[in-house]
Amino acid sequence: MKEEITILVTNDDGITAPGIRALVNAVKSLGRVVVVAPDSPQSGKGHAITIGTPLRLDQVDLFEGIEAWQCSGTPVDCVKLARAKILHRRPDICVSGINHGANHSINIIYSGTMSAAMEAALEGVPSVGFSYLDYRYDADFTLPQQVAHEVTAKMINTKLPEGTLFNVNIPVIDSQDYKGLRICRQANAKWVEEFEERIDPHSKKYYWLTGEFRNLDNGEDTDVWALENGYSSLVPVQYDLTDYKLKQQLISEWKC
């Protein structure tokens, strides 16, 4: 009989977020689920790790019949501790999310959701981050849960290269208008940021990060286009940041 696979579930919104509960429900029929997630929200932490303070790891009873642990550190800390102190081996697959809010295009750089998945991928584990474009705490996760189940099942049943990493985003859309999953590239888009200056009750200045998202990409094969046109987007991601085209140009022109 084939051994049951172990699925590591994590996130960056914290272990009590509705999104991670939806993700647990999405994958619990596919294998043995173990949850290791931050004990508080860690959005925007990227690939940060904790090196200056102790890490706490406590078992919690939040998901019926599911082993779950909360960690005082970052999403990446959660993945590292899951392997080293809870599973004592690599999980068979790592799923992260479901994030409350978008992680398409440039957002992947800042995302704790995707960094947790990337950390597992660095260890050779097929991994995926799921994000839902609805930022509301009480968002309806019916569609994202369905997408997460579909993608995770496909990953389990497909022979994928070691270190496979997917970034999946799900639109806010009525079910009758949803068009399905689309394989995409990351859009060329950016945040145009502003720091709003305010005064606190002690007459001291403080700053609040604001800004707007701008899509600079007209392609119809991007994650932003897919999400704007009724699809969930899936972008295969790599963590090798080498610019190979520029590398070859420099070798040729600089002769080194």
Salt bridges, closest charged atoms under 4 A:
GLU67 OE1 - ARG32 NH2 3.13
ASP92 OD2 - ARG89 NH2 3.57
GLU119 OE1 - HIS47 NE2 2.78
GLU119 OE2 - LYS80 NZ 2.96
GLU123 OE1 - ARG83 NH1 2.25
ASP134 OD2 - ARG136 NH2 2.67
GLU196 OE2 - ARG198 NE 2.85
GLU197 OE2 - LYS205 NZ 3.66
GLU212 OE2 - ARG214 NE 2.70
ASP217 OD2 - ARG185 NH1 2.69
ASP221 OD1 - ARG185 NE 2.96
